[in-house]
């Protein structure tokens, strides 16, 4: 595993999430930007698209905390989740989807060219974008209808932890989806043979 590069990609975003509840917004922004700058220096400016997306996301969400410091928390969280959704949607495009780049950093090597893997990872990146878009919608509803922020915070933390756990189990999910597709294909093929009319049965009688 290329731990140094992986940490450089995800550490600023992790710091943004962990520091935001306990330090002032400006300090959170400075710490996040400092970690991103340190990571860029360590890699001597040779950073991947995944690094740019993840570190740009970290700086953006902490900047929202500073710029919207006088706004209700639900408003800030809604904008931050919209930014997250936009970044993951952007990461779904390009030659290599964002989740594939992150997975290869975890493995420390390129993933094998397994049939269907590229489409699966691209689709899973879109799922992350939809997930954050839904979170933004929920925060918007909380702002409009004045939901209990404490209960909502807990639900958001649980949902994020669940999505991270599903992402870490991506290989198992991909293998399960392939088995399901093969099973469905085999069932469809067997059914087509089972219901195929006998040869000559459709010929018109003379």
ABEGO torsion letter per residue (X at the ends): XBAAAAAAAAAAAAAAAAAAAABBAAAAAAAAAAAAAAAAAAAGGBBBAAAAAAAAAAAAAAAAAAAAAABBAAAAAAAAAAAAAAAAAAAABEABBAAAAAAAAAAGBBBBBBBGAAAAAAAAAAAAAAAAAAAAAAAAAAAAAGBBAAAAAAAAAAAAAAAAAAAAAAAAAAAAAAAAAAAAAAAAAAAAAAABBBBGAABBBX
